[in-house]
């Protein structure tokens, strides 16, 4: 967890802000360290986290978290962390012989035309909604390590944006929690759909953190820079 980044955003584990959409992105570099930062921050702040992971496995995130002084396995066991392993769930839908179940599969959209993400949204809502006994956790948080992967799975940009909208209504508005998503792209992007998704999300976001490689090239001690961008104003 980067104390300097928390200071820049005016955040603290004692009183995390609520109702925010944070957009993470990168140009010519890797912004996954920002995902690790926010995951560790919200868990240390005592928030309930639903993490939708497309890029890496649970083992990878757990290994990094341990270096940051956290154990994701214990967070799952005590009900603070709900971890959806996108690669594994996608494989289940595509290659499992037993497709029918009493409960809709969160990733059932893969077997269709990719337009219906309702089952995934309903899973997130159920994971973050307060239980009957009353949770002791602070505000709920939804994290997605790369929304751009949904485009690769056949989901149209408009459907991804609809999904984000309904997640914001549920998490930001109804549950008074936060949403953190990452996309890939930038000035060097040649993927028009991904670029459209990124620009649309910039209009909606409260915070935008963008990682970039150094303009002067590689440096042994400094790998890049992180900029806090202002959201687009219509």
Backbone torsions as a table, in degrees:
resi	resn	phi	psi	omega
1	UNK	NA	134.4	-175.9
2	UNK	-98.6	109.6	-178.9
3	UNK	-62.5	-34.9	-179.3
4	UNK	-64.6	-36.8	179.2
5	UNK	-68.9	-40.6	176.1
6	UNK	-61.0	-39.3	179.1
7	UNK	-66.5	-39.2	178.7
8	UNK	-61.9	-39.7	-177.6
9	UNK	-87.4	-6.6	-177.5
10	UNK	70.7	31.8	-177.9
11	UNK	-103.8	153.8	173.9
12	UNK	-149.9	148.9	-179.5
13	UNK	-67.4	-20.3	179.0
14	UNK	-73.4	-36.1	-178.1
15	UNK	-141.8	75.7	178.7
16	UNK	-67.0	140.4	178.7
17	UNK	-69.3	159.3	-175.8
18	UNK	-126.9	156.5	176.0
19	UNK	76.6	26.5	-175.3
20	UNK	-109.7	146.0	168.3
21	UNK	-108.4	118.9	-180.0
22	UNK	-110.2	125.3	178.7
23	UNK	-104.8	127.7	177.2
24	UNK	-112.4	142.0	179.2
25	UNK	-157.4	175.4	-177.5
26	UNK	-153.8	150.2	173.6
27	UNK	-128.3	119.2	178.2
28	UNK	58.4	30.2	176.0
29	UNK	-162.5	-176.7	-178.3
30	UNK	-110.0	127.3	-178.2
31	UNK	-104.0	14.9	-176.8
32	UNK	-64.0	-23.8	178.5
33	UNK	-63.3	-28.6	176.3
34	UNK	-68.9	-35.8	176.3
35	UNK	-63.6	-45.8	178.4
36	UNK	-61.0	-38.1	179.9
37	UNK	-61.8	-51.7	-176.5
38	UNK	-69.1	-34.0	176.7
39	UNK	-62.5	-47.4	179.8
40	UNK	-67.7	-37.1	-179.7
41	UNK	-61.6	-50.9	-175.6
42	UNK	-70.5	-32.9	176.3
43	UNK	-68.4	-41.6	177.9
44	UNK	-68.1	-25.9	178.5
45	UNK	-79.8	-5.0	178.9
46	UNK	82.5	22.4	-179.7
47	UNK	-86.6	153.8	172.2
48	UNK	-84.2	124.9	-173.2
49	UNK	-119.9	129.5	168.4
50	UNK	-108.6	116.0	-173.6
51	UNK	-111.9	119.0	177.1
52	UNK	-101.7	106.3	-172.8
53	UNK	-105.5	120.0	176.5
54	UNK	-106.6	-31.0	-170.9
55	UNK	-84.8	-38.2	-173.7
56	UNK	-134.0	166.1	-179.7
57	UNK	-85.7	169.9	176.7
58	UNK	-61.2	-38.3	-179.1
59	UNK	-59.8	-40.7	179.0
60	UNK	-63.1	-49.6	-178.6
61	UNK	-65.8	-34.7	178.7
62	UNK	-67.4	-38.0	179.9
63	UNK	-64.9	-43.0	178.4
64	UNK	-67.5	-40.9	-179.4
65	UNK	-61.4	-36.8	179.1
66	UNK	-62.9	-35.1	176.5
67	UNK	-68.1	-22.4	178.8
68	UNK	-96.4	8.0	176.7
69	UNK	86.0	22.9	-180.0
70	UNK	-126.9	154.9	174.3
71	UNK	-122.2	109.9	-177.6
72	UNK	-70.2	-29.7	178.7
73	UNK	-62.6	-45.9	178.9
74	UNK	-67.2	-33.7	177.5
75	UNK	-65.1	-37.4	176.4
76	UNK	-66.9	-42.7	-176.5
77	UNK	-64.8	-35.1	180.0
78	UNK	-89.0	4.3	174.3
79	UNK	84.0	9.6	-179.8
80	UNK	-82.8	-28.3	-176.3
81	UNK	-120.9	127.4	170.4
82	UNK	-111.7	116.4	-172.6
83	UNK	-113.1	116.9	176.6
84	UNK	-101.4	113.4	-178.0
85	UNK	-89.9	97.8	-171.8
86	UNK	-58.4	-41.4	-179.1
87	UNK	-62.4	-42.7	-179.2
88	UNK	-68.3	-44.3	-178.6
89	UNK	-67.9	-35.8	176.7
90	UNK	-63.0	-40.5	178.0
91	UNK	-63.5	-39.2	179.6
92	UNK	-61.0	-43.9	-177.8
93	UNK	-69.2	-41.6	-174.7
94	UNK	-76.0	-32.1	-171.0
95	UNK	-121.2	-5.7	179.2
96	UNK	-74.3	139.3	179.5
97	UNK	-82.1	-23.0	-179.4
98	UNK	-103.7	93.5	-175.6
99	UNK	-87.6	-31.6	-173.0
100	UNK	-81.2	139.6	-179.7
101	UNK	-153.0	159.9	178.9
102	UNK	-64.3	-33.9	179.1
103	UNK	-106.0	137.4	177.9
104	UNK	-61.0	138.6	177.6
105	UNK	-74.5	132.2	-178.5
106	UNK	-55.7	-26.6	-176.5
107	UNK	-108.1	25.5	-178.6
108	UNK	-67.3	-15.7	178.7
109	UNK	-62.3	-22.3	-178.7
110	UNK	-65.9	-34.1	-178.3
111	UNK	-79.8	-8.0	177.8
112	UNK	-106.8	-145.3	-179.9
113	UNK	-92.0	4.3	176.5
114	UNK	83.5	4.6	-174.9
115	UNK	-91.0	-18.4	-174.5
116	UNK	-106.3	98.2	179.4
117	UNK	-101.8	19.1	-176.0
118	UNK	-61.9	-41.8	-178.7
119	UNK	-62.4	-37.8	178.3
120	UNK	-68.6	-42.5	177.4
121	UNK	-63.3	-42.4	-179.5
122	UNK	-63.7	-36.7	177.1
123	UNK	-63.4	-45.0	179.7
124	UNK	-62.2	-44.6	179.3
125	UNK	-60.7	-43.2	178.7
126	UNK	-66.4	-35.3	-178.3
127	UNK	-70.2	-32.5	-174.4
128	UNK	-101.3	-12.4	-179.9
129	UNK	-71.4	145.0	179.2
130	UNK	-60.1	143.1	178.4
131	UNK	-85.9	169.2	-176.5
132	UNK	-61.1	-39.9	-178.4
133	UNK	-73.6	-14.4	-179.4
134	UNK	90.7	116.9	179.2
135	UNK	-79.8	151.2	176.1
136	UNK	-95.9	0.1	-176.6
137	UNK	-80.2	158.8	174.7
138	UNK	-77.8	-157.9	-173.7
139	UNK	-56.4	142.9	178.8
140	UNK	-73.7	151.9	-178.7
141	UNK	-136.7	131.1	171.9
142	UNK	-105.4	128.5	177.4
143	UNK	-125.1	135.8	176.3
144	UNK	-127.9	120.7	-172.3
145	UNK	-77.3	-16.5	172.1
146	UNK	-168.4	100.0	177.5
147	UNK	-64.7	-23.6	-177.8
148	UNK	-62.1	-25.7	-179.8
149	UNK	-63.9	-31.4	177.9
150	UNK	-59.7	-33.8	176.8
151	UNK	-64.5	-38.5	179.0
152	UNK	-68.2	-23.4	179.3
153	UNK	-87.9	5.7	175.3
154	UNK	98.2	6.5	179.0
155	UNK	-84.8	133.9	179.9
156	UNK	-74.8	151.5	179.0
157	UNK	-54.5	-39.6	179.9
158	UNK	-64.1	-35.9	178.9
159	UNK	-72.4	-34.6	175.4
160	UNK	-64.6	-42.1	179.8
161	UNK	-66.9	-37.1	174.5
162	UNK	-62.5	-40.8	178.3
163	UNK	-61.3	-45.1	178.4
164	UNK	-63.1	-40.3	179.7
165	UNK	-59.5	-49.4	-178.5
166	UNK	-68.2	-32.9	175.4
167	UNK	-65.8	-38.5	178.2
168	UNK	-66.8	-40.6	177.8
169	UNK	-60.1	-43.2	-178.4
170	UNK	-72.2	-54.0	-171.2
171	UNK	-81.1	-50.7	-177.4
172	UNK	-71.4	-49.2	-171.6
173	UNK	-85.8	-53.9	-174.6
174	UNK	-76.7	-44.8	-175.5
175	UNK	-95.7	-4.5	179.1
176	UNK	57.3	41.3	-179.4
177	UNK	-113.2	-163.9	-176.0
178	UNK	-123.9	153.6	176.0
179	UNK	-125.0	130.3	177.4
180	UNK	-126.0	120.1	-179.5
181	UNK	-130.0	152.0	177.1
182	UNK	-120.7	142.8	173.7
183	UNK	-131.6	161.7	175.7
184	UNK	-111.2	148.8	178.4
185	UNK	141.1	177.1	-178.6
186	UNK	160.6	-156.6	-177.9
187	UNK	-65.7	-23.9	-177.8
188	UNK	-94.1	4.0	-175.9
189	UNK	-75.4	137.8	176.9
190	UNK	-112.8	3.8	179.4
191	UNK	-93.0	107.6	-174.7
192	UNK	-66.3	-40.2	-179.9
193	UNK	-64.9	-42.0	179.3
194	UNK	-66.1	-38.4	178.2
195	UNK	-66.3	-39.4	177.2
196	UNK	-62.8	-43.0	179.4
197	UNK	-61.9	-46.8	-178.8
198	UNK	-61.9	-43.5	-179.3
199	UNK	-66.5	-39.2	179.9
200	UNK	-65.2	-39.6	-179.7
201	UNK	-69.7	-30.3	177.7
202	UNK	-64.2	-30.6	177.7
203	UNK	-67.7	-28.0	-173.6
204	UNK	-95.0	-21.2	-167.0
205	UNK	-77.9	146.0	172.9
206	UNK	-83.8	-38.0	177.3
207	UNK	-128.3	139.0	175.9
208	UNK	-128.5	118.3	177.4
209	UNK	-115.3	122.3	-174.1
210	UNK	-124.8	123.0	178.4
211	UNK	-93.9	139.7	-178.7
212	UNK	-139.3	149.7	172.0
213	UNK	-72.5	161.3	-180.0
214	UNK	-67.9	133.8	179.4
215	UNK	-63.8	-26.5	-178.6
216	UNK	-86.4	-1.0	179.4
217	UNK	103.7	-169.5	-175.3
218	UNK	-68.7	140.8	175.1
219	UNK	-134.1	140.4	-175.2
220	UNK	-65.1	-39.7	-173.5
221	UNK	-96.7	-23.6	-178.1
222	UNK	-124.1	120.8	-174.9
223	UNK	-91.1	-21.1	-177.6
224	UNK	172.8	-161.3	-178.5
225	UNK	-142.3	156.2	177.1
226	UNK	-119.1	127.6	179.3
227	UNK	-111.5	142.3	172.1
228	UNK	-98.8	108.7	-176.4
229	UNK	-92.0	151.5	175.2
230	UNK	-84.4	138.2	176.3
231	UNK	-61.3	152.3	175.3
232	UNK	-66.5	139.6	177.7
233	UNK	-109.9	123.9	-179.2
234	UNK	-83.1	NA	NA
